[in-house]
Amino acid sequence: MNDAVHPMDTLDGLKDRLNSGRLCYALFHSSLPYVPLVILHTALLQIIPRTLKDLDNRLPQSNITPRVAAFYSITNACPGLSGLELGKYLIKGVMDILTNDYKNSLSEFVTLSPIPGFRSWLLENKSTVLKGNLFQPMNDNEKEALMTLLDWSQNGINDTTNEQIRYIKQARTILMRLAANYLCSHNSSGYPLDRVTRFHMRNGASMLSLNFLADLSPMGIANR
């Protein structure tokens, strides 16, 4: 089974998710007692993480008094049940468990979530975006960087090269505005366009911040 949000490349990556300050929960059903339906990875921290790298600021095993529980990866292990959104039951159950286990310290529950539909939305609205119709006009450097990134995305180029990261940083202001525009956009039914946003909003979450270059993995860059 592959992690749908933050794939693991090595056995060490798996061990790291079960190390100090890390918890892994799963939802089971009596009809499939040995098969997890949904898996949730959680990090116990002192401050709200802004990037995946922040998850490394783990608490020592001898003194775990977390202020923040960060749900950083949730995976539906049975694709045939994906329409049931079983993840919400697991998240709510885990919140109850952690609230009871760390009632004297835990005060924040957050997610560190990707924006998987952002790139497709950018490409679908490429001409409108480049004309600057969604916000104030871009300067020449910003427009050049954005055009280059869109062309690379259209051609399936998503390597985390220094050149690509440079263009992403050059277009930071524009990309952040576009991401905010996308996350606040709704479909004809009145729901957020982004499926991850829909999932969290239906669970009662609110949007705290947009974090620039929070995930520099190939999948993270592909989602930019």
Sequence and secondary structure as in RCSB ss.txt:
>XXXX:A:sequence
MNDAVHPMDTLDGLKDRLNSGRLCYALFHSSLPYVPLVILHTALLQIIPRTLKDLDNRLPQSNITPRVAAFYSIT
NACPGLSGLELGKYLIKGVMDILTNDYKNSLSEFVTLSPIPGFRSWLLENKSTVLKGNLFQPMNDNEKEALMTLL
DWSQNGINDTTNEQIRYIKQARTILMRLAANYLCSHNSSGYPLDRVTRFHMRNGASMLSLNFLADLSPMGIANR
>XXXX:A:secstr
   SSS   SHHHHHHTTSTTEEEEEE BTTBTTS SEEEEEEEESS  SSGGGGG    GGG   SEEEEEEEE
ES GGGGGG THHHHHHHHHHHHHHHTTTT  EEEE    TTHHHHHHHTHHHHHTTTTSS   HHHHHHHHHHH
HHHHTT     HHHHHHHHHTHHHHHHHHHHHHT B TTSSBSSHHHHHHHHTT       TT   SHHHHHH 
